[in-house]
């Protein structure tokens, strides 16, 4: 069963609302490259994790989910999709979800403008929610404009940086992935007038899930095939991303000197050799342990929300994140 089915959420409603973000902008011609590129990108697949988390969070309020929760869920996916455009440009990635990345079809300059428009469009949409009662809505636009960009910048700044600390890695992962997931659950809850205490617990739950998700993503780069990943296996190290498996492998005195030789001019053979060595070390098992620790944190938060019927949805999310392909 797919995640949206397990959560009993209508994905068609979300997809329709995502399309409306572009369709309702009178300044963007429907046949323009901008509109067509965004519709193609947002319609190219993806599990809609972030919109689903908004709606799941909305089940913890004292009011039923309505139009606002649905709009916030679409905005969350728009923010995520915009970040993917910039991510692929920074990583010089040719594929996204097994298909050519947007910038390979439109050119880098056009892709940058498309990503910028998407971020700005979300801010424009969310700006209509004014007043103290709706201040939480702006948390989404804050993530769009600041934290995601900061996470991407940190990734660029630390390319081939084998002196990256564990704390710096966690901060980058939090900014790049976890904070948006955390914010999705929180704004969903507040959109249906949950208590601040519940919203904050959901934020912590989403942050723990997001950290596990990013760490697992870094792990999958070493364990899955290109067909499953939708991009070349080992592409993180090839593009200078020092992820947690690499950090743990760098603690091995025999491996560290070899890993440190990998740079922008390294051959595919050199990178493949180092990837194989990391794969045979204990680095992957240690990375898995850190991912599991975050899932354990998330499980503890579910217990604190057990008096709410919707805690079952959190269990569903937890099982999904725990069961991602190893």
MIROSE-473713 format. One record per residue (C-alpha): residue in one letter; chain; x, y, z. Coordinates in nm, 2 decimals. Each point is the difference from the previous one (the first is absolute). Layout:
<nodes>
   res   chain        X        Y        Z
     A       A        X        Y        Z
...
</nodes>
This chain:
<nodes>
   res   chain        X        Y        Z
     X       A     0.00     0.00     0.00
     X       A     0.13     0.35    -0.09
     X       A     0.05     0.25     0.27
     X       A    -0.28     0.23    -0.10
     X       A    -0.24    -0.30     0.00
     X       A     0.12    -0.11     0.35
     X       A    -0.07     0.36     0.12
     X       A    -0.33     0.01    -0.18
     X       A     0.09     0.32    -0.19
     X       A    -0.12     0.09    -0.35
     X       A     0.31     0.07    -0.20
     X       A    -0.20     0.13    -0.29
     X       A    -0.12     0.29     0.21
     X       A     0.36     0.09     0.09
     X       A     0.12    -0.03    -0.36
     X       A    -0.29     0.22    -0.12
     X       A     0.09     0.27     0.26
     X       A     0.37    -0.01    -0.10
     X       A    -0.10     0.05    -0.37
     X       A    -0.22     0.29     0.11
     X       A     0.29     0.19     0.15
     X       A     0.13     0.05    -0.36
     X       A    -0.34     0.01    -0.18
     X       A    -0.13     0.28     0.22
     X       A     0.29     0.23    -0.05
     X       A    -0.13     0.23    -0.27
     X       A     0.35     0.13    -0.07
     X       A     0.12    -0.33    -0.13
     X       A    -0.13    -0.11    -0.34
     X       A    -0.12    -0.36     0.01
     X       A     0.20    -0.10    -0.31
     X       A     0.32     0.17     0.12
     X       A     0.32    -0.19     0.08
     X       A    -0.03     0.10     0.36
     X       A    -0.35    -0.14     0.04
     X       A     0.07    -0.32    -0.20
     X       A     0.32    -0.07     0.18
     X       A    -0.15     0.03     0.34
     X       A    -0.30    -0.22    -0.09
     X       A     0.24    -0.25    -0.14
     X       A     0.22     0.00     0.30
     X       A    -0.28    -0.02     0.26
     X       A    -0.18    -0.26    -0.20
     X       A     0.31    -0.22    -0.05
     X       A    -0.06    -0.22     0.30
     X       A     0.12     0.02     0.36
     X       A    -0.17    -0.13     0.30
     X       A    -0.15     0.33     0.12
     X       A     0.15    -0.06     0.34
     X       A    -0.01     0.36     0.11
     X       A    -0.37     0.07    -0.10
     X       A    -0.10    -0.33     0.17
     X       A     0.17     0.12     0.31
     X       A    -0.18     0.33     0.00
     X       A    -0.34    -0.18    -0.03
     X       A     0.10    -0.26     0.27
     X       A     0.09     0.29     0.23
     X       A    -0.34     0.16    -0.07
     X       A    -0.16    -0.30     0.17
     X       A     0.12     0.12     0.34
     X       A    -0.20     0.32     0.01
     X       A    -0.34     0.06     0.15
     X       A    -0.14     0.10    -0.34
     X       A    -0.02    -0.23    -0.31
     X       A     0.24     0.05    -0.28
     X       A    -0.12     0.23    -0.27
     X       A     0.11     0.22    -0.29
     X       A     0.28     0.16     0.19
     X       A     0.17    -0.33     0.10
     X       A    -0.03    -0.11    -0.36
     X       A     0.16     0.32    -0.13
     X       A     0.28    -0.03     0.25
     X       A     0.07    -0.36    -0.11
     X       A     0.03     0.12    -0.36
     X       A     0.23     0.28     0.10
     X       A     0.22    -0.25     0.18
     X       A     0.05    -0.20    -0.31
     X       A     0.06     0.31    -0.21
     X       A     0.28     0.10     0.24
     X       A     0.15    -0.35    -0.02
     X       A    -0.02    -0.01    -0.38
     X       A     0.18     0.33    -0.02
     X       A     0.27    -0.12     0.22
     X       A     0.05    -0.30    -0.22
     X       A     0.07     0.22    -0.30
     X       A     0.27     0.19     0.18
     X       A     0.14    -0.32     0.15
     X       A     0.04    -0.16    -0.34
     X       A     0.18     0.31    -0.14
     X       A     0.24     0.01     0.30
     X       A     0.07    -0.37    -0.03
     X       A     0.02     0.01    -0.38
     X       A    -0.24    -0.29     0.00
     X       A    -0.13    -0.12    -0.33
     X       A    -0.29    -0.21     0.13
     X       A    -0.29     0.06     0.23
     X       A    -0.24    -0.29     0.07
     X       A     0.16    -0.19    -0.28
     X       A    -0.08     0.28    -0.26
     X       A     0.22     0.29    -0.12
     X       A     0.03     0.27     0.26
     X       A    -0.17     0.33    -0.08
     X       A     0.31     0.20    -0.06
     X       A     0.12    -0.25    -0.26
     X       A    -0.31     0.08    -0.20
     X       A    -0.05     0.38     0.05
     X       A     0.36     0.10     0.07
     X       A     0.14     0.11     0.34
     X       A    -0.11     0.36    -0.02
     X       A    -0.36    -0.08    -0.08
     X       A    -0.01    -0.27     0.27
     X       A     0.14     0.24     0.26
     X       A    -0.28     0.25    -0.09
     X       A    -0.26    -0.27     0.02
     X       A     0.11    -0.11     0.34
     X       A     0.01     0.36     0.12
     X       A    -0.35     0.06    -0.13
     X       A    -0.13    -0.30     0.18
     X       A     0.14     0.11     0.33
     X       A    -0.13     0.36    -0.05
     X       A    -0.34    -0.13    -0.10
     X       A    -0.03    -0.19     0.32
     X       A     0.08     0.31     0.20
     X       A    -0.25     0.20    -0.20
     X       A    -0.27    -0.26     0.07
     X       A     0.07    -0.03     0.37
     X       A     0.02     0.38     0.05
     X       A    -0.38     0.01    -0.02
     X       A    -0.02    -0.16     0.34
     X       A     0.05     0.31     0.22
     X       A    -0.06     0.07     0.36
     X       A     0.14    -0.15     0.32
     X       A    -0.22    -0.31    -0.02
     X       A     0.15    -0.11    -0.32
     X       A     0.37     0.08     0.07
     X       A     0.09    -0.37    -0.01
     X       A    -0.07     0.00    -0.38
     X       A     0.31     0.21    -0.06
     X       A     0.21    -0.28     0.15
     X       A    -0.04    -0.17    -0.34
     X       A     0.12     0.30    -0.19
     X       A     0.29     0.05     0.24
     X       A     0.11    -0.36    -0.07
     X       A    -0.03     0.07    -0.37
     X       A     0.21     0.32     0.00
     X       A     0.25    -0.07     0.27
     X       A     0.06    -0.35     0.14
     X       A    -0.01    -0.19    -0.33
     X       A     0.23     0.25    -0.17
     X       A     0.23    -0.01     0.30
     X       A     0.01    -0.38    -0.02
     X       A     0.09     0.01    -0.37
     X       A     0.27     0.26     0.07
     X       A     0.15    -0.21     0.28
     X       A     0.01    -0.29    -0.25
     X       A     0.19     0.21    -0.25
     X       A     0.23     0.15     0.26
     X       A     0.11    -0.34     0.13
     X       A     0.05    -0.17    -0.34
     X       A     0.29    -0.25     0.03
     X       A     0.05     0.13     0.36
     X       A     0.13    -0.31     0.18
     X       A     0.04     0.20     0.32
     X       A    -0.38     0.04     0.03
     X       A    -0.11    -0.06     0.36
     X       A    -0.29    -0.23     0.10
     X       A    -0.18     0.31     0.14
     X       A     0.04     0.19    -0.33
     X       A    -0.13    -0.30    -0.19
     X       A    -0.31    -0.02     0.22
     X       A    -0.06     0.38    -0.03
     X       A     0.02    -0.03    -0.38
     X       A    -0.24    -0.29     0.00
     X       A    -0.24     0.18     0.23
     X       A    -0.01     0.31    -0.22
     X       A    -0.02    -0.19    -0.32
     X       A    -0.26    -0.26     0.09
     X       A    -0.13    -0.03     0.35
     X       A    -0.13     0.35     0.07
     X       A    -0.24     0.00    -0.29
     X       A    -0.15    -0.33     0.11
     X       A    -0.02     0.12     0.36
     X       A    -0.17     0.32    -0.11
     X       A    -0.25    -0.18    -0.22
     X       A    -0.13    -0.20     0.30
     X       A    -0.01     0.31     0.22
     X       A    -0.18     0.24    -0.24
     X       A    -0.24    -0.28    -0.09
     X       A    -0.09    -0.03     0.37
     X       A    -0.03     0.37     0.06
     X       A    -0.22     0.04    -0.31
     X       A    -0.26    -0.20     0.18
     X       A     0.05     0.18     0.33
     X       A     0.21    -0.25     0.19
     X       A     0.16     0.10     0.33
     X       A     0.35     0.15    -0.02
     X       A     0.13    -0.29     0.21
     X       A    -0.13    -0.26    -0.25
     X       A     0.13     0.20    -0.29
     X       A     0.34     0.01     0.15
     X       A     0.00    -0.38     0.07
     X       A    -0.09    -0.06    -0.36
     X       A     0.28     0.23    -0.11
     X       A     0.25    -0.21     0.21
     X       A    -0.15    -0.32    -0.15
     X       A     0.04     0.14    -0.35
     X       A     0.35     0.12     0.06
     X       A     0.11    -0.35     0.13
     X       A    -0.17    -0.17    -0.31
     X       A     0.17     0.25    -0.23
     X       A     0.35    -0.06     0.15
     X       A    -0.05    -0.37    -0.04
     X       A    -0.13     0.05    -0.35
     X       A     0.31     0.20    -0.11
     X       A     0.24    -0.24     0.17
     X       A    -0.17    -0.29    -0.17
     X       A     0.02     0.18    -0.33
     X       A     0.37     0.04     0.05
     X       A     0.02    -0.37     0.08
     X       A    -0.20    -0.11    -0.31
     X       A     0.25     0.17    -0.22
     X       A     0.24    -0.27     0.10
     X       A    -0.24    -0.30     0.00
     X       A    -0.24     0.05    -0.29
     X       A     0.03    -0.03    -0.37
     X       A    -0.03     0.29    -0.24
     X       A    -0.33    -0.14    -0.12
     X       A    -0.15     0.02     0.35
     X       A     0.15     0.34     0.08
     X       A    -0.09     0.16    -0.32
     X       A     0.35     0.14    -0.02
     X       A     0.35    -0.15    -0.01
     X       A     0.09    -0.20     0.31
     X       A     0.28     0.17     0.21
     X       A    -0.08     0.34    -0.15
     X       A     0.03     0.17     0.34
     X       A     0.37    -0.07     0.03
     X       A     0.06     0.06    -0.37
     X       A    -0.14     0.36     0.05
     X       A     0.20     0.06     0.32
     X       A    -0.28    -0.05     0.25
     X       A     0.15    -0.13     0.33
     X       A    -0.29    -0.20     0.15
     X       A    -0.02    -0.20     0.32
     X       A     0.14    -0.33    -0.15
     X       A     0.30     0.20    -0.12
     X       A     0.05     0.17     0.34
     X       A     0.00    -0.34     0.18
     X       A     0.23    -0.15    -0.26
     X       A     0.24     0.29     0.05
     X       A     0.05    -0.12     0.35
     X       A     0.17    -0.31    -0.14
     X       A     0.38     0.07    -0.02
     X       A     0.03    -0.23    -0.29
     X       A    -0.28     0.15    -0.20
     X       A     0.04     0.37     0.08
     X       A     0.30     0.07    -0.22
     X       A    -0.17    -0.16    -0.31
     X       A    -0.33     0.19     0.06
     X       A     0.19     0.33     0.03
     X       A     0.14    -0.05    -0.35
     X       A    -0.34     0.03    -0.16
     X       A    -0.06     0.34    -0.15
     X       A    -0.16     0.16    -0.31
     X       A     0.26    -0.14    -0.23
     X       A    -0.02    -0.36     0.13
     X       A    -0.08    -0.27    -0.26
     X       A    -0.31    -0.22     0.01
     X       A     0.23    -0.30     0.08
     X       A     0.16     0.18     0.30
     X       A    -0.34     0.10     0.14
     X       A    -0.15    -0.35    -0.06
     X       A     0.29    -0.16     0.18
     X       A    -0.04     0.23     0.31
     X       A    -0.38    -0.06     0.00
     X       A     0.06    -0.37     0.01
     X       A     0.24     0.03     0.29
     X       A    -0.24     0.21     0.19
     X       A    -0.28    -0.25    -0.07
     X       A     0.21    -0.28     0.15
     X       A     0.08     0.19     0.31
     X       A    -0.21     0.04     0.31
     X       A    -0.10     0.35    -0.10
     X       A    -0.33    -0.10    -0.15
     X       A    -0.11    -0.19     0.31
     X       A     0.09     0.29     0.22
     X       A    -0.19     0.24    -0.22
     X       A    -0.31    -0.23     0.02
     X       A     0.03     0.01     0.38
     X       A    -0.02     0.38     0.00
     X       A    -0.30    -0.01    -0.23
     X       A    -0.17    -0.25     0.23
     X       A     0.07     0.22     0.30
     X       A    -0.20     0.28    -0.16
     X       A    -0.29    -0.24    -0.07
     X       A     0.01    -0.10     0.37
     X       A    -0.03     0.36     0.10
     X       A    -0.30     0.03    -0.23
     X       A    -0.17    -0.30     0.15
     X       A     0.04     0.15     0.34
     X       A    -0.19     0.31    -0.11
     X       A    -0.29    -0.21    -0.14
     X       A    -0.04    -0.14     0.36
     X       A    -0.04     0.36     0.13
     X       A    -0.29     0.05    -0.26
     X       A    -0.17    -0.34     0.06
     X       A    -0.32     0.17     0.13
     X       A    -0.06     0.14    -0.35
     X       A    -0.16    -0.25    -0.25
     X       A     0.22     0.15    -0.27
     X       A     0.31    -0.14     0.18
     X       A    -0.07    -0.31    -0.22
     X       A     0.09     0.22    -0.30
     X       A     0.34     0.07     0.16
     X       A     0.05    -0.37     0.05
     X       A    -0.07    -0.04    -0.38
     X       A     0.26     0.27    -0.08
     X       A     0.25    -0.16     0.23
     X       A    -0.04    -0.34    -0.15
     X       A     0.03     0.15    -0.35
     X       A     0.33     0.18     0.09
     X       A     0.13    -0.31     0.18
     X       A    -0.07    -0.22    -0.30
     X       A     0.16     0.19    -0.28
     X       A     0.20    -0.22    -0.23
     X       A     0.34    -0.09     0.15
</nodes>
